[in-house]
Amino acid sequence: MAASARWSLIVLVLLFVAACAPLPPVPTAPSLSTPSVQTAQMTATPAAPSVTLNIPPPALATPVATGKPLVVGQLTDVSGSLKRYGEMEVRGFAMGVEYATQGTYVVAGRPIKIVVGDTAGMSETAVAAMHRLLKEDSAEVFQCCASSSVATVLQDVAQQAKKVLIVDPAVSSDITGKNFNRYTFRTSRTMDQDTLTAVSYLIKNAGTGFVQLAPDDTFGRSSTAAWRKCVEMQAGKFMAEDIYASPDTTDFTPYLKRALDSKARSLIVTWAGPGFEQLFQQISDMGLTKQMTVATIFGDNASIRGAYGNAVDVVGPLVYHYSLPKTPVNDWLVTQHQRRFGSPPDIYTAGAMTAGIALVEALKKTSGDTDADKLIAALEGLSLDGPKGKLSIRPEDHLALQPMYMVRLKSTTDPQLRFFELLEEKKPEMTAPPVSKK
């Protein structure tokens, strides 16, 4: 590839810079990231599929690099619809490498070089970028990405190339389920872990009767199936058939009335895109949160500020919020992220940081050897301390068992972004789904 067709910032390491569904609208949300230092631009064109960012590490230690640079290929959305998640991923992963190497960016004498390939949120683009990272950058191990559909196709490429792929924040359970292969690991949670977190809380605090509302499309029906499986697994019951509305619905009154008529104690809401704000406005106008418990899955800070204003008092599972974990790793992440970017870390920053820590800890075990068999053995059963606390990678399916949070939305305007009341923190083993790999 010609030099003019690629970003020209070449160096040792990158420091500054779900996942499966459309993002909720963010019509009025201001930017939450105002870097206090000059950062590389998180933009790219189709002619620039991979990026190596030249930002020196802090002088926390003197690197002792005696070996060949170790190239990590990071594949994420830099220019597509999930690019704000991609920014979280790039920042968090680099900070995880920094943290785990105590600022040296060196493991077993090998300096770590992170090369970012832009997936643009599209499978074909992602595959092409991964092949370029393999061929032109000699990437030895990979990390990706927010889109579950993209992660799924990259699993196949990693398997063919016999390279380890660590996935975060893609949420689809299939990645470590029916699409499992031995080269794929994840530090992200799955949809099953979300539903297990919420359903056990709802049964305990609201009762066993459920009803759910979702868009009548593939996204909505796959979500309702996941919730239904979890509810029935925990001896809950649905009081009515799942309620589906057209994705372009703006008047939800008849659908919400059906939910009330079901006499269910909990309403599970799955929605994204157009109509999101109207849905929760009508839930509020009808006083549903006073008659039943309304639950949904919460997203990133920009979504909360921009679209959830009518969802105060709604409850749901949350993978991470900077205000929740009380751990030394999270304290470091929050302090450093605020200092460097002028904002606290967001929902997927911590997961990507955990991926960076996991990779470094495994490489310590292999003495910097990225041979797939050795790295797989090091990652299987790996236990580590991440921002959320203790996480372990289940050997049977490479699923990450991790703490999960059940929260209530208490504000969308707090100047410090303290949006949530913690209702319950679930220990890793409490939200461990059954092994379901093929």
C-alpha positions as CSV (number, residue, x, y, z in Angstrom):
1,M,0.0,0.0,0.0
2,A,1.4,3.5,-0.9
3,A,2.5,5.6,2.0
4,S,0.0,8.3,1.0
5,A,-2.9,5.8,1.4
6,R,-2.2,5.3,5.1
7,W,-1.9,7.4,8.1
8,S,1.7,8.3,8.5
9,L,2.0,8.4,12.3
10,I,4.2,5.3,12.9
11,V,5.7,4.2,16.2
12,L,5.9,2.0,19.2
13,V,2.6,2.2,20.9
14,L,-0.8,3.9,21.0
15,L,-1.8,5.6,24.2
16,F,-4.4,8.2,23.6
17,V,-6.8,8.4,21.1
18,A,-22.8,-3.8,21.7
19,A,-22.6,-3.2,20.4
20,C,-24.9,-5.4,18.3
21,A,-27.8,-3.0,18.1
22,P,-28.4,0.4,16.6
23,L,-27.4,3.2,19.0
24,P,-30.2,5.0,20.8
25,P,-30.6,8.6,19.4
26,V,-28.5,11.3,21.0
27,P,-30.2,14.4,19.7
28,T,-29.0,16.9,22.3
29,A,-26.0,15.3,24.0
30,P,-22.9,17.4,24.1
31,S,-19.5,15.9,23.6
32,L,-18.4,14.1,26.7
33,S,-14.8,13.9,25.6
34,T,-12.7,17.1,25.6
35,P,-9.1,15.9,25.6
36,S,-6.7,18.0,27.7
37,V,-3.9,17.0,25.4
38,Q,-3.6,16.8,21.7
39,T,-4.8,13.5,20.4
40,A,-4.7,11.7,17.1
41,Q,-7.9,12.1,15.1
42,M,-10.3,9.1,15.3
43,T,-11.2,9.4,11.6
44,A,-10.3,7.4,8.5
45,T,-11.2,6.9,4.9
46,P,-11.6,3.7,3.0
47,A,-8.1,4.2,1.7
48,A,-6.7,4.2,5.2
49,P,-7.8,0.9,6.8
50,S,-5.0,0.7,9.4
51,V,-3.5,3.3,11.7
52,T,-0.5,3.3,14.0
53,L,-0.7,6.3,16.4
54,N,2.5,7.9,17.5
55,I,2.0,9.1,21.1
56,P,4.7,8.4,23.6
57,P,4.0,6.6,26.8
58,P,4.3,8.5,30.1
59,A,7.7,8.4,31.8
60,L,6.6,6.0,34.5
61,A,9.4,3.6,33.9
62,T,12.4,3.0,31.6
63,P,11.4,0.4,29.0
64,V,13.7,-2.5,28.8
65,A,13.1,-3.6,25.2
66,T,15.5,-6.2,23.9
67,G,13.3,-8.2,21.6
68,K,11.3,-7.9,18.4
69,P,8.4,-5.5,18.6
70,L,5.1,-7.4,19.3
71,V,2.4,-6.1,16.9
72,V,-1.2,-6.2,18.1
73,G,-3.9,-5.6,15.5
74,Q,-6.9,-3.8,16.9
75,L,-9.9,-3.8,14.7
76,T,-12.7,-1.4,15.5
77,D,-15.1,1.2,14.0
78,V,-13.2,4.4,13.4
79,S,-15.4,5.9,10.7
80,G,-18.8,4.2,10.9
81,S,-22.0,4.3,12.9
82,L,-20.3,2.8,16.0
83,K,-17.3,5.1,16.0
84,R,-18.0,6.5,19.4
85,Y,-17.7,3.0,20.8
86,G,-14.5,2.5,18.7
87,E,-13.0,5.6,20.4
88,M,-13.7,4.0,23.8
89,E,-12.2,0.8,22.7
90,V,-9.0,2.3,21.3
91,R,-8.4,4.4,24.4
92,G,-9.2,1.7,26.9
93,F,-7.2,-1.1,25.3
94,A,-4.0,1.1,25.2
95,M,-4.6,2.1,28.8
96,G,-4.9,-1.6,29.7
97,V,-1.5,-2.3,28.1
98,E,0.0,0.7,29.9
99,Y,-1.4,-0.4,33.2
100,A,-0.4,-4.1,32.9
101,T,3.2,-3.2,31.8
102,Q,3.5,-0.4,34.5
103,G,3.9,2.2,31.8
104,T,6.8,0.5,29.9
105,Y,4.7,-1.0,27.0
106,V,7.2,-3.9,27.1
107,V,6.4,-7.5,27.9
108,A,9.1,-10.1,28.2
109,G,11.6,-7.7,26.5
110,R,9.3,-7.1,23.6
111,P,8.0,-3.5,22.9
112,I,4.2,-3.6,22.2
113,K,3.0,-1.8,19.0
114,I,-0.7,-1.4,18.5
115,V,-2.0,-0.9,15.0
116,V,-5.6,0.1,14.6
117,G,-7.6,-1.1,11.6
118,D,-10.8,0.6,10.7
119,T,-13.8,-1.8,10.2
120,A,-16.2,1.1,9.4
121,G,-18.7,-1.2,11.2
122,M,-18.9,-3.4,8.1
123,S,-17.9,-7.1,7.9
124,E,-16.2,-6.9,4.4
125,T,-14.2,-3.9,5.4
126,A,-13.2,-5.6,8.7
127,V,-12.0,-8.7,6.9
128,A,-10.0,-6.7,4.5
129,A,-8.4,-4.7,7.3
130,M,-7.5,-7.8,9.2
131,H,-5.8,-9.4,6.2
132,R,-3.8,-6.1,5.7
133,L,-2.8,-6.2,9.3
134,L,-1.6,-9.8,8.9
135,K,0.2,-9.2,5.6
136,E,1.6,-5.6,5.9
137,D,2.0,-5.1,9.6
138,S,2.8,-8.7,10.6
139,A,0.2,-8.6,13.4
140,E,0.6,-11.5,15.8
141,V,-2.6,-11.2,17.9
142,F,-5.9,-9.3,17.5
143,Q,-8.5,-7.4,19.5
144,C,-12.0,-6.3,18.3
145,C,-14.8,-4.7,18.3
146,A,-18.3,-3.3,19.1
147,S,-20.3,-5.0,16.3
148,S,-21.2,-8.6,17.0
149,S,-21.7,-9.3,13.3
150,V,-18.2,-8.0,12.5
151,A,-16.7,-10.0,15.4
152,T,-18.3,-13.1,14.1
153,V,-16.7,-12.9,10.7
154,L,-13.3,-11.9,12.2
155,Q,-13.5,-15.1,14.3
156,D,-13.2,-17.1,11.1
157,V,-10.3,-15.1,9.8
158,A,-8.5,-15.5,13.1
159,Q,-9.1,-19.3,13.0
160,Q,-7.8,-19.6,9.5
161,A,-4.7,-17.5,10.3
162,K,-4.2,-19.4,13.7
163,K,-4.1,-16.1,15.6
164,V,-5.8,-15.3,18.9
165,L,-8.6,-12.8,18.9
166,I,-9.8,-11.1,22.1
167,V,-13.3,-9.7,21.7
168,D,-14.7,-6.6,23.6
169,P,-17.3,-5.1,23.7
170,A,-19.5,-7.1,21.3
171,V,-22.3,-8.7,23.3
172,S,-23.7,-11.5,21.2
173,S,-23.7,-14.8,23.1
174,D,-23.0,-16.7,19.9
175,I,-19.4,-15.5,19.8
176,T,-18.5,-17.9,22.6
177,G,-21.6,-20.1,21.9
178,K,-22.5,-21.6,18.6
179,N,-19.7,-19.7,16.8
180,F,-17.1,-20.7,19.3
181,N,-13.6,-21.5,18.0
182,R,-10.5,-22.1,20.2
183,Y,-8.8,-18.9,18.9
184,T,-11.6,-16.6,20.2
185,F,-11.6,-15.2,23.7
186,R,-13.7,-12.4,25.1
187,T,-13.6,-10.0,28.0
188,S,-17.0,-8.5,27.1
189,R,-20.1,-9.7,28.8
190,T,-22.8,-11.5,26.8
191,M,-26.5,-10.8,26.4
192,D,-27.1,-13.8,28.6
193,Q,-25.2,-12.2,31.4
194,D,-27.3,-9.0,31.0
195,T,-30.5,-11.0,31.3
196,L,-29.4,-13.1,34.2
197,T,-28.4,-9.9,36.1
198,A,-31.8,-8.4,35.5
199,V,-34.2,-11.3,35.8
200,S,-33.0,-12.6,39.1
201,Y,-33.3,-9.1,40.6
202,L,-36.8,-8.6,39.1
203,I,-38.1,-11.9,40.3
204,K,-36.8,-11.2,43.8
205,N,-38.1,-7.7,44.0
206,A,-41.2,-7.5,41.7
207,G,-42.5,-11.0,41.2
208,T,-42.5,-13.8,38.7
209,G,-44.8,-12.3,36.1
210,F,-43.3,-10.7,32.9
211,V,-44.3,-9.1,29.7
212,Q,-42.1,-7.5,27.1
213,L,-42.2,-4.9,24.3
214,A,-39.8,-4.8,21.3
215,P,-39.6,-3.7,17.7
216,D,-40.9,-6.1,15.1
217,D,-37.5,-6.8,13.5
218,T,-34.6,-9.2,13.8
219,F,-33.0,-7.2,16.6
220,G,-36.2,-7.1,18.6
221,R,-37.1,-10.7,18.1
222,S,-33.6,-11.9,19.0
223,S,-33.7,-9.8,22.1
224,T,-37.1,-11.1,23.3
225,A,-35.9,-14.6,22.7
226,A,-32.9,-14.1,25.0
227,W,-35.0,-12.5,27.7
228,R,-37.7,-15.3,27.4
229,K,-35.1,-18.0,27.7
230,C,-33.6,-16.4,30.9
231,V,-37.0,-15.7,32.5
232,E,-38.2,-19.3,32.0
233,M,-34.8,-20.7,33.1
234,Q,-35.4,-18.9,36.4
235,A,-39.0,-20.1,36.9
236,G,-40.5,-16.8,35.8
237,K,-43.5,-16.7,33.6
238,F,-44.8,-14.5,30.8
239,M,-48.3,-13.1,31.4
240,A,-48.9,-12.4,27.7
241,E,-47.4,-13.0,24.3
242,D,-44.5,-10.8,23.5
243,I,-45.7,-7.4,22.2
244,Y,-44.1,-6.2,19.0
245,A,-44.5,-2.8,17.4
246,S,-43.2,-1.5,14.1
247,P,-39.7,0.0,14.4
248,D,-41.1,3.4,13.1
249,T,-43.8,3.5,15.8
250,T,-44.3,6.9,17.6
251,D,-47.6,6.2,19.4
252,F,-47.0,3.4,21.8
253,T,-50.2,3.8,23.8
254,P,-52.1,0.7,22.6
255,Y,-49.0,-1.5,23.1
256,L,-48.4,-0.1,26.6
257,K,-52.1,-0.6,27.5
258,R,-51.7,-4.3,26.5
259,A,-48.7,-4.6,28.8
260,L,-50.7,-3.1,31.7
261,D,-53.7,-5.4,30.9
262,S,-51.4,-8.5,31.2
263,K,-51.1,-7.9,35.0
264,A,-47.4,-8.6,34.7
265,R,-45.2,-7.2,37.5
266,S,-42.3,-6.4,35.2
267,L,-42.2,-4.9,31.7
268,I,-39.0,-5.6,29.7
269,V,-38.4,-2.9,27.1
270,T,-36.1,-3.4,24.1
271,W,-35.9,-0.5,21.8
272,A,-33.4,1.5,19.8
273,G,-33.5,4.2,17.1
274,P,-36.6,6.3,16.2
275,G,-39.3,6.4,18.7
276,F,-37.0,5.8,21.7
277,E,-37.7,9.1,23.5
278,Q,-41.5,8.9,22.7
279,L,-41.7,5.4,24.1
280,F,-40.3,6.4,27.5
281,Q,-42.3,9.7,27.5
282,Q,-45.5,7.7,27.1
283,I,-44.4,5.2,29.7
284,S,-44.0,8.2,32.0
285,D,-47.2,9.8,31.0
286,M,-49.2,6.6,31.6
287,G,-47.5,6.2,35.0
288,L,-46.3,2.7,34.2
289,T,-43.3,2.9,36.6
290,K,-45.8,3.3,39.5
291,Q,-47.8,0.3,38.4
292,M,-45.1,-2.1,37.4
293,T,-41.3,-2.3,37.2
294,V,-40.0,-1.2,33.9
295,A,-36.6,-2.6,32.8
296,T,-34.3,-1.9,29.9
297,I,-30.5,-2.3,29.2
298,F,-28.6,1.0,29.7
299,G,-26.0,2.4,27.3
300,D,-23.2,4.9,27.1
301,N,-23.1,8.3,28.7
302,A,-24.0,10.3,25.6
303,S,-27.1,8.1,25.1
304,I,-28.2,8.6,28.7
305,R,-27.8,12.4,28.6
306,G,-29.4,12.7,25.1
307,A,-32.2,10.2,25.1
308,Y,-33.1,8.8,28.5
309,G,-34.6,11.9,30.1
310,N,-38.0,10.3,30.2
311,A,-36.6,7.0,31.6
312,V,-35.8,8.1,35.2
313,D,-36.8,5.4,37.7
314,V,-36.4,2.7,35.0
315,V,-34.1,-0.2,36.1
316,G,-31.8,-2.5,34.2
317,P,-28.5,-4.2,33.9
318,L,-25.3,-2.3,33.2
319,V,-21.9,-3.7,32.3
320,Y,-20.0,-0.7,33.6
321,H,-20.2,2.9,34.8
322,Y,-17.2,4.7,36.2
323,S,-19.0,5.5,39.5
324,L,-19.8,1.9,40.3
325,P,-16.6,-0.2,40.9
326,K,-14.6,0.4,44.0
327,T,-11.3,-1.0,42.9
328,P,-7.7,0.2,42.6
329,V,-7.7,-0.4,38.8
330,N,-10.9,1.6,38.3
331,D,-9.5,4.4,40.5
332,W,-6.5,4.6,38.2
333,L,-8.6,4.4,35.0
334,V,-11.0,7.2,36.2
335,T,-8.1,9.5,37.3
336,Q,-6.0,9.0,34.2
337,H,-9.0,9.2,31.8
338,Q,-10.2,12.4,33.3
339,R,-6.7,13.9,33.2
340,R,-6.1,13.0,29.6
341,F,-9.5,13.4,28.0
342,G,-11.4,15.7,30.3
343,S,-14.1,13.2,31.0
344,P,-14.6,9.9,33.0
345,P,-14.3,6.6,31.1
346,D,-17.4,5.5,29.4
347,I,-19.3,2.2,29.2
348,Y,-16.9,0.2,27.0
349,T,-13.6,1.9,28.0
350,A,-13.2,-0.4,31.0
351,G,-13.9,-3.6,29.0
352,A,-11.2,-2.7,26.4
353,M,-8.8,-1.9,29.2
354,T,-9.5,-5.4,30.6
355,A,-8.8,-6.9,27.2
356,G,-5.4,-5.1,27.2
357,I,-4.6,-6.4,30.7
358,A,-5.6,-9.9,29.8
359,L,-3.4,-9.9,26.8
360,V,-0.4,-8.7,28.7
361,E,-0.9,-11.1,31.6
362,A,-1.1,-14.0,29.1
363,L,2.0,-12.8,27.3
364,K,3.9,-12.7,30.6
365,K,3.0,-16.4,31.0
366,T,4.3,-17.2,27.5
367,S,7.4,-15.0,27.9
368,G,6.2,-12.9,25.0
369,D,5.6,-15.8,22.7
370,T,2.4,-15.3,20.6
371,D,2.3,-18.9,19.3
372,A,-1.5,-19.6,19.3
373,D,-1.2,-22.9,21.2
374,K,0.8,-21.3,24.0
375,L,-1.3,-18.1,24.2
376,I,-4.5,-20.1,24.3
377,A,-3.2,-22.2,27.2
378,A,-2.2,-19.0,29.0
379,L,-5.6,-17.4,28.5
380,E,-7.8,-20.4,29.4
381,G,-8.6,-20.0,33.1
382,L,-6.8,-16.7,33.3
383,S,-7.8,-14.7,36.3
384,L,-7.1,-11.0,36.5
385,D,-8.0,-7.8,38.3
386,G,-9.7,-5.3,35.9
387,P,-11.6,-2.0,36.5
388,K,-14.7,-4.0,37.7
389,G,-12.8,-6.3,39.9
390,K,-11.9,-10.0,39.5
391,L,-12.5,-11.5,36.1
392,S,-11.8,-15.0,34.9
393,I,-11.9,-16.6,31.5
394,R,-13.8,-19.9,31.5
395,P,-11.7,-22.6,29.9
396,E,-14.7,-24.4,28.4
397,D,-15.9,-21.6,26.1
398,H,-13.6,-18.6,26.7
399,L,-16.4,-16.6,28.3
400,A,-15.4,-13.9,30.7
401,L,-17.1,-14.3,34.2
402,Q,-17.2,-10.9,35.7
403,P,-19.1,-8.6,38.1
404,M,-22.4,-7.2,36.7
405,Y,-24.5,-4.3,38.0
406,M,-28.3,-3.8,38.4
407,V,-29.1,-0.1,38.6
408,R,-31.9,2.4,38.7
409,L,-31.6,5.5,36.5
410,K,-31.9,8.4,38.9
411,S,-30.8,11.4,36.8
412,T,-29.7,12.3,33.2
413,T,-28.5,15.8,34.0
414,D,-25.9,15.3,36.8
415,P,-22.9,17.4,35.9
416,Q,-20.5,14.6,37.0
417,L,-22.5,12.0,35.0
418,R,-23.5,10.2,38.2
419,F,-26.6,8.8,36.6
420,F,-27.3,5.6,38.5
421,E,-28.3,4.2,41.8
422,L,-26.7,0.8,42.4
423,L,-29.4,-1.7,43.3
424,E,-27.3,-4.9,43.3
425,E,-23.8,-6.0,42.3
426,K,-23.8,-9.5,41.0
427,K,-20.7,-11.6,41.6
428,P,-19.2,-13.3,38.5
429,E,-20.5,-16.8,39.3
430,M,-24.1,-15.4,39.8
431,T,-24.4,-14.4,36.2
432,A,-22.6,-17.4,34.6
433,P,-24.7,-18.8,31.8
434,P,-24.5,-22.5,30.9
435,V,-21.7,-23.5,28.5
436,S,-23.4,-23.4,25.1
437,K,-20.6,-23.7,22.5
438,K,-21.1,-25.9,19.5
